[in-house]
Amino acid sequence: MSATFDPLDASPPRATLATAALPRRVRRLLEQLYALISDETAPQLERMLAEFEQQLFRQADQARNPSLQSGYLETLRLVRLRRADLIPRYLVALETALTRLREPATPRSQASIQPNFSDLRLVDDSEIDENTVLRSIASRHESRAGLGLLLLGQRFGVLAGAPAFDAERLPVGPHRLIRIFADVCLPLQIGQDSRLDLFRVFDQQVMLGYAQMVEAMNALLARENVLPSLSFVPLRARPNATPQSEAAAADAARREPVQEKNRGPQAGASPSARASDERPHTAWPGQQAVARAPDATDFATLQQWLGERRELVDKLRPRGGMAVPGAAMDTAEVLSVLNRLKDELPRGPQPLRKIAELRQSLLERSEPPPGTVATLSRDDGDVFDLLDMLYDEIEQRLRGDATISTLLNRLQAPLLHAALQDRSLLEQTEHPALQLLNTVAEAGARWTPSEDVDPQLHEPLRQAVDHVVEHYDAGAEVFDTANLRLQEQLQNLARKAEVSERRHVEAARGKEKLEMAKRLASEAIEQHTTEQRLPRFVQALLNQAWADVLTLTLLRHGEESEAWQRQLETTRQIVSANRAGADAPMPCGLDADIEHALTQVGYHSDDARAISRQLTVGPALEDDAASRTELAMKLRSRSRLGEDAGPARSTLPARNDDEQHCWEQIRNLPFGTWFEFVQNQQGDAVRRRLSWFSPITDNALFVNQRGQRVGEQSLDSLARMMARGQARVVVEERSRLVDRAWHATLDVLRGFGGKRPADPAGA
């Protein structure tokens, strides 16, 4: 199979297998290999290009700002324009590589080993990124087809009359194939990000069956008696001592935490760098759950800090008559009492309860000896205190939603049950119990305003909490089951919100297209009527009725269509027939064309006929004023095309510096950015998602957490609200709410014990 070549290419005639200076049998075998590879690869390349075009279209459709969208569409245009040459060039380059099979490999000279400092240069980031992607793709497929490539290298060595080929030198190896593809993609002239995406699609579509193709090439050469009995048995290494390099690596790994600890806070990013890392929050509820980095504070250290905190509190507490404490309750007894409290957990809406209250209820249900007071062991009491402090920090981040507070109250007993069995629970960042606690807490801290109830969100949360409360005595696995089910439901809600949002965005884009069509229609009429003396009534008909015709034509056919050009010519003829002093005959059929066009935009046939007569007869029309008045009244009572696209905006004074800065900031935000709008003087805020905005019409579309449209406003008014502090961009959090609350708890404890200064000598 031979590929076509661009006749306009000025390079010398390429070397083909048919004309290559190779032995006849070698040439025949290479032709068979080339036919096998090309027959397998050409359809895959076609599917790859189709998939890449679909990917570009999806990226353009989901782009977060207009500039990205135009970039994706331009890349799509370039790919469609030049895709026909890509497959032939790829096959030509592959055939050329096969013809050079017997060319000696370029030896590495001693001069190339010595560095030449005059040739040093800074490597571009794009070059590094592209080489890294290509190398990773080739290395991955080399490892997957390692044995087949080893056998194929031996057989290619026979064909070349040389030592065995390694994977990088093989003309059909993964390194050479991916490099050939990168070279033939250069004429597409697309950006670096799009090239990287194209390489990944090539990896998924073309290289997916590469290991099977290597086996097919080995089978073909074996059938042709090229090392037909070749096999490979790997040597099994004997277990022995750790090599020195591995020991050094292990030692370096042991030293790494110490180096990180000694690095200190000054090694972190600068404040300006941290500020630049802040990104707008764009995720839907339930989509973002980034766990914190593991904390190095163990339970023994926490107990020490709690003891010092308790000692200070006891010094400030007034002394009085206290009952004699009895023997501390066993952990098994504490768990048993917690299980009995299951039916007494609150269900109705109520404020967040202190865990200390649950602790008191547990002690009251115990049975200590007469004259004594039930107590908890030190370890169990510290677990209660830690969770109590954690809940205090969570409470400060809630909006006061009573439903969420009730769910958090019902989670207290299951969390205590799990923490008493595993006292390192708070240190396990991915523990399902903490994931469930975080999901419930963030629902009350972020997405649900205090006066708004979201049953679609509350019902899955309630079901998950009820499942945990009913079965938490069975083990910690119940949290995993409830959390997985809850996350699946939240993802379904997020997908529904995205679908709903997409419908509203498409409607907003339709309004933008309508507004642009109206502007172009008005400009076309103004262009044809400038410096033309037309009757006032004819001018009014052109600006209203005929403008609707031009607008509909643009929407249906576009600015480059023949239909638009015909309507522009009709507009010119209408103006010529109505200008002062015109005596040219009216084109035949013009009135019928105008009447038909007016009926297409919804005008009644009688009204369309009357308007057409007014536009075509011109100054010679001697109708009385009554007929024109009647027609004008009908037009005034009729709603125009796109008249409900939005109310006219009042003219506002020019923006000041702060407002202009906010306006520029908004225009650079990605689609989907969440805003908080202040609702009252108390500072209560509600979150709204900026789903889409038009840089042309200045319209901005906002939806709520369910993807439902809540309103539109101009970017100008939004910028003025931001400048006054009535609106603000929600910044993406770097950790979960529970993680932030836990770190705040640790900071409180360190204030008592972790950072306590040493006593002076001799005190």
GUNUTI-284521 format. One record per residue: z negated, y, x negated of N, C-alpha, C in turn. Coordinates in steps of 0.1 Angstrom, whole numbers, plus 5000, padded with zeros to 4 digits. Layout:
N
ZYXZYXZYX ...
END
This chain:
763
500049884991500050005000500050124991 500950214993501050334985500850454994 500250564989499950684996501050784993 501250875003502150985001501451094992 502351174986501851274977502451414981 501651514979502151644983503351684974 504451714980505651744972505551884966 504651964971504452104965503652104953 502951984950502151984938502951984925 502652084917503452104905503052014893 502051924895501651834884502751734881 502651664869503651564866503551454876 504651374877504651254886503451164882 502851114892501651034890502050894886 501050824880501250684876500850594887 501850514892501550414902501350274896 500850184904500650044899502049984897 503050024905504349964903504949994890 504650114885505250164872504250154860 503050104862502050114852502450014841 502050044828502349964817501249854816 501349754825500349654825501049514826 500449414821501049274823501349254838 502349174840502849144854501649094863 500948994857499948934866498749024868 498449104858497349204860497749304870 499049354869499549454879499549394893 499949264895499949204908498549194914 497549164905496149144910495649284914 495949384906495449524909496049574922 497349534924497949584937497349514949 496949384947496249324958494849384960 494149414950492849484951493049614958 494049694954494249824959494549814974 495449714978495749694992494449665000 493649574994492349535001491449665003 491349744993490449854994491049965003 492349995002492950095010492950055025 493249925028493249885042491849895048 490849875040489449875045488950025046 489350105036488850235035489450345044 490850335045491550435053491050455067 490850345075490250365088488850425088 488050385078486750435077486750585074 487650625066487750775063488150845075 489050795083489450855096488150875105 487350765106486150775114485150875108 485150875095484150965088484551115091 485851145091486251285093485951325108 486251235117485951255131484451275133 483651195127482151215128481751345122 482251385111481851505104482251625113 483451625120483851725129482851735141 482451625146481551625157480151675152 479751645140478551695135478551845133 479651895128479852045127479752115141 480452045151480452105164478952105170 478251995168476851995172476052095165 476252115152475452215145475752355150 477052385153477352515158476752535172 476752425180476252445193474752465193 474052405183472552415182472152525172 473052605167472752705157471652795162 470752835153469652925156469953075156 471153105151471553245151473053255150 473653365155475053375155475753355142 475153405131475853395118475953245114 474953165116475053025113476152965122 476152995134477152935143478552975139 478853095135480153125130480553055117 479453035109479752965096480152815099 479452755108479852615112481252605118 481552705127482852705133483952725123 483752815113484652835102484952705094 483852645091483952515083484752415091 484452405104485252315113486652345113 487052475113488452515113489052475100 488352495089488952455076489152305075 488252225080488352085079489552035087 489652085099490752045108492052085102 492152195095493352245089493852165077 492852115069493252045057492851895057 492451835068491951695068493151605065 494351635069495451545068495751505054 495351595044495651565030494551485023 493351475029492251415022492451275020 492751195030492951045028494051015018 495251075019496251045009495851074995 495151184993494651224980493651124975 492751074983491750984979492450854975 493350804982494050674979494850694966 495550814964496250844952495350834940 494150904941493250904930492650764927 492450684937491950554935493050464928 494350474932495350404925495550454911 495350584908495450634894494350574886 493150564891492050504884492350354880 492950284889493250144886494350134875 495350224875496350224865495850244851 494650314850494050344837493050234833 493250114838492250014836492149974821 493249974814493249934800493150044790 492950164795492750274786491450264780 491350284767490050274760489050374765 487750334766486750424770486550534759 486250654763486050764753484750744746 484850714733483650694725482850824724 481550804723480650924721480550944706 481051064702481051094688479651144684 479451144671478151184666477951334669 479151414669479051554672478551584686 478951494695478551524709477051494711 476451414702475051394703474251504698 474751574688474051694683474251814692 473151884696473351994705474052114699 474952164706475652284702475152404710 474352484704473652594711474552694716 475752704710476652814715477252774728 477152644732477752604745476652594756 475452634753474352634763474652734774 474352694787474452784798473452754809 473252844818472452814829473252734839 472652624844473352544854473052594868 474152604875474052664889473252564898 472452614907471652524916472552434924 473752494929474652404937475152284929 475452304916475852194907474752094906 473552134905472452044904472251964917 472352034928472151964941473251864943 474451904941475551814944475551694935 475251704922475251594913474051504917 472951564921471851484925472151394937 472851454947473151374959474151264956 475151304948476151194944475551084936 474651124927474051014919473150924927 472450984937471550904945472250814954 473450854959474250774968474850654960 475350684948475950584940474850484935 473750534931472650444926472150354937 472050404949471550324960472550204963 473850234963474750124966474950034954 474650084942474749994930473549894930 472449944935471249844936471449744947 472149784958472349694969473349584966 474349624958475449534954475349494939 474149484934473949474920474549344914 474249224920474849104915476349104917 476849144928478349144930479049234920 478449354917479049444907478949384893 477949304890477849244877478949144875 479149064886480248964885481649034885 481749134893483049214893483349274880 482249324873482449384860482949284849 482449164850482949054841484449024844 484849024857486248984860487149104856 486649224858487549344854487649344839 486649294831486749284817487849194813 488049084820489148994818490449054820 490549134832491849204835492149304824 491149374819491449474809491449424795 491149294793491149244779490049314771 488949334777487849414770486549354774 485449404768484149354773483949394787 482849334793482549354807482349494810 482749534822482549674827481149694833 480549804830479249834838479649904850 478649924859478949974872479450124872 479050194862479550334861481050344856 481450244849482850244844483850174853 483350094862484250024871485150124879 486450104879487250194887487050184902 486450074906486150054921484550044922 483850094912482350094914481950214922 480650214927480150324935480250454929 479950464916479950594909481350654909 482350574906483750624905484250664919 483950574929484450604943483850734948 482550754947481950874952482350994944 482650984931483151094923484551134927 485451024930486751054935486751134948 485851084957485751154970485351304968 484351324959483951464957485051554951 485951494943487051574937488151604948 488451504956489451524966488951614978 487651644978487151734989487251884984 487551904972487552044967488652124975 489852074978490852154985490352194999 489352135005488852175018488252315018 487752355006487152495004486052525014 485152425016483952445024482752475016 481752525022480552565015479752445009 478752475001478052374994477252285004 476552355014475752275023476652185032 477852235035478752145043479252035034 479552055021479951945012478851845011 477651885010476551785010476451705022 476651775034476651695047477851605047 478951645042480151555042479851435033 479251455022478951335013477951235020 477051295028476151205035476851125046 477751195053478551115063479451015056 480051045044480750945036479950825033 478650855029477750745026477550655038 477350715050477050645062478250575068 479450635067480550575074481450485065 481650525052482550455044481850365034 480750405028480050325019479050225025 479050225039478050135046478349985043 479649955043479949815040480449785026 479949865016480449855003480049724996 478849674999478449544993479349434998 479749435011480649335016482049345009 482449465007483749485000483749434986 482649454979482549394965482649244966 481949184976482049034977483548994980 484249074988485649044991486449054978 486249154970487049164958486749054948 485449014947485148894939485848764944 485848754957486448634963487948634960 488548754961490048754959490348724944 489548774935489848744921489548604917 488548544924488248404922489348314927 489948344938491048274943492248274934 492348384927493448404917493148354903 492048274903491648204890491248304879 490648414883489948504874488448464873 488048394863486748344862486248284876 486948174880486648124894485248054895 484748014884483447944884482248034879 482548164878481548254873480348254883 479148244877477948254885476848324876 475748364883474748434875473348384880 472548344871471148304873470248394866 469448474873468548574867467448504859 467148564848466048524839464748564846 463748474846462448514852461548544841 461048674841460148714830458748644831 458248614820456948554819455848664821 454748634829453748724830453048744817 452848864812452148894800451449024801 451049074790450249204790451049314795 450349424800451149544804451749604792 453049644793453749714782453049844780 453249894768452650014763453050134772 454350134776454850244785454150244798 453950124804453250114817451850154816 451250114805449850154803449650304801 450650364794450650514793450850574806 451750524814451950584827450750574836 450050454835448850434843447750534839 447650554825446650644820446950794825 448250824825448650954829448350974844 448550874852448250884866446750904868 445950834859444450854861444050994857 444751054847444351184843444851294852 445851264860446451374869445551434878 444651364885443651434894442751534886 442351494874441551584866442251704862 443551694859444351814855444551904867 444751844879444851924891443551994894 442451934891441151994894440852104885 441252094872441052194862442052304863 443052294871444152394872443552514878 442652504888442052624894442952684904 442352784912443152854922444152944917 444052984904445053084899446353014898 446452884898447752824896448552814909 447952864920448652864933449752974933 450452974945451453074947450853214948 451653304945451153444946451153484961 450353584964450253624978451653654984 452453724977453853754982454653624984 454453524975455153404977454653334990 453253334991452753265003453253335016 453353465016453753545028455253505031 456053495020457453465022457653315028 456653235025456753095030456353085045 455853185051455453185065456753175073 456853085082458153065090457753085104 458653125112458453135127458252995133 457352985143457152855149458252835159 458952725158460052695167459852555174 458852485172458652345177458152355192 458552245199458052235213456652175213 455852185224454552125224454651975222 453851925213453851785210454751735199 455551825194456551795183456051815169 455051895167454551925154453151875153 452951785143451651735140451551705125 451351805117451351795103449851765099 449551655093448251625089447851695076 446551715074446151785062446151695050 446051755039445951665027444551605026 444451485021443151415021442051505014 440851515019439851595013438951505004 438551554993437851484983436351474986 435851534997434451535000434051405007 433151325001432751205007431551225016 431151115022430051125032428751155025 428551105013427251125006427151275003 428251344999428151484996427851565009 428551525020428251585033426851575037 426251455035424851435038423951525030 424251545017423451635009423551775014 424751825018424851965023424151975036 424251875045423551875058422051885056 421551805046420151805043419651945039 420352015030419952145026420052245038 421052225046421152315058420052285067 419652165069418552125078417252175073 417052175060415852225054415652375056 416752445055416752595057416452625071 417052555081416852575095415352545098 414852435093413452395096412452505091 412752575080411852685075411852795085 412952825092413052935101412552905115 412452775118412052725131410452745132 409952795143408552805145407852665146 406752655140406052525140405152515153 405052405158404252385170403852235172 403152205183402852065185404051985188 404251875180405451795182404951645183 405651575191405251425193405551355180 404851245178405051165166406351085167 407251105157408551035158408350885156 409050805164408950655163409950605153 410150475153411050415144412550455148 413350475138414750515141415450405148 416350455157417150355165418150295156 418350165158419350095150420750135155 421750135146423050175150423650095161 423349965161423849885172423249925186 421949965185421350015198421950145202 422250235192422950365196424250335202 425050245197426350215202426250155216 425150075219424950015232424650125242 423750225238423450325248424650415250 425550435240426750515242427650445252 427750315252428550235261428050245275 426650255277426150275290426350415296 426550515287426850645291428250665296 429050565296430450575300430650625314 429850575323430050615337429450755340 428750815331428150945333428851055327 430051025321430751135314431351225325 431451355322431951455333433451435336 433751465348435151455352435751585358 434851665365435351785370435451895359 436252005362436452105352435052175349 434852185336433552245331433752295317 432952385312433052435299432752325288 433152355276432952265265431452245263 431052115262429652075260429352055246 428052085242427652055228427351905226 427751855215427351715212425851695211 425151805208423751795208423151755221 423851795232423351765246423651615248 424751565243424951415245423951335236 423651395225422551325216421251325224 420851435230419651435238419651335249 420751325256420851225267420751085262 421251055250421250925244419750895241 419050985235417650965231416750945243 417051015254416250995266416450865273 417550795270417750665276417350545268 416750585256416250475247414750445252 414250345246412850295250411950295238 411450405233410650405221409150355225 408350315215407050285218406250395224 405250365232404450475238403850575228 403850695231403350805223404250845211 405450795211406450825201407750885207 408550945199409751005203410950925196 411950895204413050825198413850915189 414250855178414950935168416150845163 417050915156418250855150417950835135 418650735129418550725115419250835108 419050855095419650975089421150965089 421750845087423150835086423750865100 423150805111423650825124423450975129 422351035125422151175129423051265122 423451235109424451315102425751305109 426151195114427451175121427451265134 426351265141426251355153426351505149 425651545138425651685134427051725129 427751635122429151675117430051695129 430051605138430951615150430551735158 429251765159428751885166429352005160 429252015147429852135140431352145141 432052025141433452025143433852075157 433152035167433352075181433152225182 432152275175431852425175433052505170 433652455159434852525154436052505163 436152395169437352375179437152465191 435952485195435652575207436152715204 435952765192436352905189437852915189 438652815189440052825189440652785203 439852765213440352735226440552865234 441352855245441652975254440752975266 439852875267439052875279439552795291 440452705288441052615299439952515302 439452515315438352425319438852285319 440152255322440652115323440652055309 441052135299441052085285439652065280 438752155283437352145279436752015285 437051985297436551855303437051735296 438351735292438951625284438251615271 437951725264437351725251435851665253 435251705264433851655266433851495268 434851445275434951305277435351225264 435951295255436251235242435051225233 433951295236432851295226432251165224 431951085235431350955233432250855225 433550845229434450755221434550795206 434550925203434650975189433350935182 432250955188430950915182430950765180 431350695189431350545188432250505176 433350565175434250525163433650575150 433050695150432550755137431350675133 430550625142429350555138429650415132 430750365137431250235131431950255118 432650375116433350405104433050545100 432050565092431550695088432550785080 433550715075434650795068435750835077 435550835090436650865100437151005098 436251105096436651245094437451265081 437351175072438151185059439551125061 439751045071441050975073441951065081 442951135074443751235081444651175092 445051055090445950995100445250905110 443950915111443250825121443650865135 444050765143444450785157443450865165 442150855163441150925170441351075167 441551115155441751255152443051305157 444051225157445351265163445251295178 444551205185444351225199443451355201 442451375194441551495195442451615192 443251615182444051735179445051765190 445751655196446651685207446051745219 444851695223444151755234443751895231 443151925219442652055216443752155215 444952115209446052215208446652245221 446552155231447052185244446252305250 444952305247444152415252444152545244 444552525231444552645222445852715221 447052645224448352705222449152725234 449252625242450452625252450052655266 448752645269448352665283447552785285 448052895291447253015293446052985302 445053055302443853025309444053035324 445053115329445253125343446453045348 447052965339448252885342447852745341 448252665350448052515350449352445348 449352355339450652285336450352135338 450652085351450351945354451151845346 452351885342453151795334452551765320 451751855315451051835302449751775305 448951825315447651775317447551635321 448451585329448451445334448551345323 449451355313449451255302448151265294 447651385292446451395284445251325291 445251345305444151285312444251135312 445451085313445650935312445250885299 445550945288445150905275443650905273 443051005277441551015276440850915284 441350895297440750795305440850655300 442050625294442250495287441250475276 440950575268440050565257438650545262 438250625272436950615277436650485283 437650425290437450295296437350175286 437950195274438050075265437550105251 436850215249436450245235435550145229 434750075238433849975232434549855227 435849845229436649725224437049745209 436949865204437349885190438150015188 438450045176439150165173440650155176 441150035179442550015182442950085195 441950115204442250175217442750315214 442350385204442850525201444350515197 444650415189446050395185446950375197 446550285206447350265218447450385227 446350455229446450575238447250685231 447150705218447850805211449350785211 449750655208451150625208451850655222 451050605232451650635246451650785249 450650855245450651005247451751075240 451951035227453051095219454451075225 454650955230455850915237456151005249 455051025257455151105269455451255265 454751305254454951445250456351455245 456951365238458251365233459251375245 458951295255459851305267459851435274 458651495274458551635279459251735271 459251715258459951805249461451795251 461951665252463351645255463751715268 462951695278463251755291463351915290 462351965282462352105280463652155273 464052075263465252115255466452115264 466552015273467652005283467652125292 466552155297466452265306466752395299 466252415287466552535279468052545276 468652435273470152435270470952485282 470552445294471252485306471152645307 469952695305469752835306470552915295 470552855283471252915272472752915276 473352805281474752805284475052915295 474152925305474353035315474353175309 473353195299473353325293474553345284 475053245278476353265270477453285279 477453225291478553255301478453405305 477253455307477153595310477653685299 477353645287477853725275479453725275 480053605278481453595278482053685289 481353685301481853775312481753915308 480653955302480454095298481554135288 481754045278482854075268484254095275 484454005285485754005292485854135300 484754185306484854305313485054425304 484454425292484654535282486154535278 486654415275488054415270489054455281 488754415293489554455305489554615306 488354665305488254815307488954885295 488854825283489554885272491054885274 491554765279492954755281493454855291 492754875302493154975312493055115307 492055145299491955275293493055305283 493455195276494555215266495855245273 496055185285497355205292497355335300 496155385304496155505312495855635304 495555615291495255735284496455835283 496155955286497256065286498256045297 497855965307498755945318498156015330 498956095338498456155350498656065362 497555995366497655905377496855965389 497255925401496455965412495055915411 494155985416492755945415492455815422 493055795433492755665440493355545433 494555565427495155455419494355425407 493755535401492855505389491655435393 491155465405489955385410490255245413 491455215418491855075421492055005408 492655065398492755005385491454965378 490455065379489155045373488354945380 488654915393487754815400488554685403 489554695412490154575416490954505405 491854585398492654535388491854495376 490754565373489854525362489254385364 488954345377488554215380489554105377 490854145379491954045376492054025361 491954135354492054115339490854045334 489754065339488553995335488653845337 489053805349489253665352490253595343 491353675341492453615332491853585318 491053685313490453655299489553535299 488753525310487753415310488453285311 489553275319490253145321491253115309 491853205303492953175294492753235280 491953335278491653385265492653505262 492253575251492953695247494353665241 494553545235495853505229496753435238 496453425251497253345260498453425265 499453355270500653415277500253485290 499253425297498853485310498253625307 497453635297496853765294497953865290 498953825283500053915279500853955292 501053865301501753895314500953995322 499653985322498854075330498854215323 498854215310498954345303500354415306 501354335307502654395310502654445325 501954365334501854415348501054545348 500054555340499254685340500154795335 500954775325501954885320502854925331 503354825339504354855350503654925361 502354895364501654975374501455115370 501155135358500955275353502255345353 503355285349504655355349505155385363 504755305373505155325387504355445393 503155475388502355565394502155695386 502755715375502555835367503355945373 502956065371503556185377505056195372 505956215381507356235377508056105375 507455995378508155865375509255845386 510455805382511555785391512255655388 511655575379512255445376511955345387 512955255390512755155401511655055397 510955015407509854915406510454785402 509854705393510354575389510254485402 511254395403511354305414510154205414 509454185425508354095425507054135420 506954265416505654315410504554315421 504954355433503954365444503354225447 504254125447503853985450502953935439 503253965427502453925415501053985416 500954115419499654175421498854125432 499554095443498854045455498253905452 499053825445498553685442497453695432 497453785422496353795413495053845419 495253935429494053985436493353875445 494253785451493653675459492853575450 493253565437492653475428491153525425 490953645426489553695423488753715436 489253665447488453665460488853765470 489853845468490253945478490953885490 490653935502491353885514492853915513 493653835519495053855517495553995523 494954045534495254175539494854285529 493654275524493154375514494054365502 494354245497495154235485496554295487 497054275499498454335502498354485502 497254545508497054685509496954745495 496154685486495854735473497254725465 497954615466499254595459500154705463 500154745476501054845481500754985475 499355005474498955135468499255145453 499255025446499555025432501055025428 501854985437503254975434504155075439 503855135451504755235457504655365449 503455395444503355515435503255645443 503655755437503455885444504355895456 505355815458506155825470505455775482 504255715481503555665493503055785501 503355785514502955895522501955855533 501155745529500055705539499155815541 498555815553497555915556496255885548 495355985548494155965540493155865547 493355845560492455745567492655605562 493855565559494055425554493455415540 493555515531492955505518491355505519 490855585529489455595530488855455535 489655395544489155265549489155155538 490255165530490355075519489255095508 488955225506487855255496486555215501 486255215514484955175519484855015518 485954945520485954805518485654765504 486254835495486054815481484554845476 484054955482482754995479481654895483 481954825495480954735500481154595494 482154575486482454445480481754435466 481154325464480554305450481654265440 481554325429482554305419482254175411 483254125404483154015395482154035384 481053955384480053975374479154085376 479054145388478254255390476754225389 476454095392475054055391474654005377 475454035367475153995354473854055348 473454165353472254235349472254385353 471054435356471054575360471354665348 471854785351472154885341470854935334 470854945321469654985314469655135312 468455185313468255325311468355365297 468855485294468955535280467555565275 467255515263465955535257466155615245 465055685240465255765228465455675216 465955735205466255655193464955585188 465155465182463955395176463455465164 462155465163461555515150461555415139 460955435128461155345116460455205119 459255205125458655085128459455005138 459955065149460754995159462054945153 462655025144463854975138463654855129 462554855122462154745113461954615122 461254635133461054515142462354465148 463254565151464554525157465354445147 465354485134466054415124465454275121 464154265122463454145121463754045132 463854095144464154005155465553945154 466554025149467953985148468053875137 467153865128467153765118466353635121 465753635133464953525137465853405141 465453285139466153175145465953155160 466953105166466853065180465652965182 464852985192463752895195462452955189 462353075184461153135179460153165191 458953125189457953155199457353295197 457153365208456453495208455253485217 454253575213453053595221453153735227 452953745240453053865247451653895253 451054015249449754055253449854095268 448954035276448954055291448054165296 446954185289445954285294445254345282 444254435286443554505276442554415268 442254305274441354205267442054125256 443354145255444054075245444553935248 444353895261444953765265446453765264 446953655258448353645255448953525261 450253525263451053415268452253395259 452553265257453653235248454953215255 455953275249457353255255458253225243 459353145246460253105235461553185236 461853245225463153315224464253215222 464853175233465853065232467153105227 467553235230468853275226468953435227 469753495219469953635221471453665216 471953775222473353805219473353935210 473953925198474054055190475054145196 475854105206476854185212476354265224 475654195233475154265245473654295243 473054255233471654285230470654215240 471154115247470354045257469553935250 468253905254467453805248466953715260 467053585259466553495269465253435265 464253425274462953365271462753255281 462153145276461753035285460253005282 459652925291458252885288458152745281 457052685281456852565273457552445280 457952455292458752355299460252385299 460652485292462052515291462652585303 461752645312462152715324462352865321 463352925326463653065323462553145329 462053245321460953335326461453475325 462653505320463153635321464053665309 464753785310465553835300465253985297 465354025285465154165282465954195269 466154315266466954365255466154345242 466854325231466154325218465554455215 466154565220465554695218464154705224 464054665237462654675243461754575237 462154465232461254365225460854425212 461754495205461254565192460254675195 460454745206459454855209458154795212 458054675219456854605222456154555210 456954505200456354455188455754575180 456454685180455954805172454654855178 454454835192453254885198452154775198 452454655192451454545192451354465205 452254485214452254415227452954275226 453654255215454354125213454354095198 454253965195454153925181454853785179 455353765167456053645164454953535161 455053415166454053315163454553245150 453653245141453953185127453553035127 454452965121454152815120452952785112 452052705118450852665112451052565101 450352575090450552475079449752345081 448852345091448052225093447752215108 447152105112446752085126445452165129 445252185142444052255147442752185142 442752055144441551975140441351985125 442451985117442252005102441652135099 442152245105441652375103440152385107 439852325118438452325122437552245113 438052135107437252055098437052135085 438152195080437952275068436952395070 437052455082436052555085434652505085 434452375090433152315090432652295075 433552245067433252225053432852355046 433552465050433152595044431752635048 431352605061430052645065428952555057 429252435055428352345048428252385034 429352425028429352475014428452595012 428452675023427652795022426152775021 425752645026424352615025424052535012 424952445008424652354997425752354986 427052354990428052334980428252444970 427852564974428052684965426752754963 425652684964424352744963424052764948 423652894945423352914930422152844925 422152814913421052734906419852824905 418652764907417452844906417252884891 416753014889416553054876415452974868 415552974856414652894847413252944849 412352844851410952874852410452914865 411452924875411052954889410252854895 
END
